């Protein structure tokens, strides 16, 4: 089996994907903050996840896995040394000093690059036929950081698993709340796509020793799809749930955003699905509303975007604005989406004034 060297920018969601790759024997380097890097290098990454048929959470420590994990700052990695690069930070973070320069080196290296951001990297939009990506530039915190990328070397992977860092734990601990799959679109090139397919097969084949002598199959797989639209299935979930956690004066859990008025949530969700279909997606690329609404029942806290706004963030990922802008290109509009965008705008304006 060929083992790959993979560079991951970002250590929160990044550590979940990293752990799956390490289980399969690959080498991973994570780019993160100095205190995080020190902890990952000293103690490894710890991921806890629910597994069907087992009580409590299964704990996976990277130090016991066949792959090799290291961590460092943005200046510590040469993108050309890697087979695949994963973008696992929130979109606003890519303009921060050090990260911005690394992202530019990543782009110019032409090493295949898979994003697991909710916000698709701007060049990925150029892979969607008939979409004017340049008209979406103002939806990004700083669009210019994406200018060096060739869309052909970039793909998007929907980060459907829900995970969080328990506040009482060290930052190298990640807990999975909803153990669904990472769903990636293929690359333009067959050779680059072959890397993803190999990783998909390797992750699928792994069985984990949970400490009781039983080898178990772990959830959270990588699934590779031929359609560029599959990762966009996340948009309907984000718009119907995550961004509708944002209220005028407070935040509500995703579960309440979806279930307090299920008919309104369904209408928003199905409108976003229609938008994706108008861009060229097939119905099978999308996730049925019932399946999402059922998953949302287990999401008892506000979305990460809502929590960031409540904590005073001056910038967050604006998938809400992006969906509104793309819909306008297709002559589509929905009041609920406009209201959501206005609420998020209001919080950001307030936060920026405070900052």
Secondary structure, DSSP 8 states (H G I E B T S, - for coil): ----EEEEE-SSHHHHHHHHHHHTT-EEEEE--HHHHHHHHHH--EEEEE-TTSSSEEEEEGGGSSSEEEEE-GGG--GGG-SEEEE-S-GGGGGSTTHHHHHHHHHHHT--EEE--SS--HHHHTTSTT--GGGGGGGSS-GGGGTT--GGGEEEEEE-SEEE--TTS-TTEEEEEE---EEEE--SSHHHHHHHHHHHHHHHH--EE-SSS-EE--S--EEEES-TTGGGHHHHHIIIIIGGGB-SSSB--HHHHHHTTHHHHHHHHHHHHHHHHHHT--GGGS--HHHHHHHHTT--S--HHHHHHHTT-S----HHHHHHHHHHHTT---HHHHHHHHHHHHHHHHHHHH-
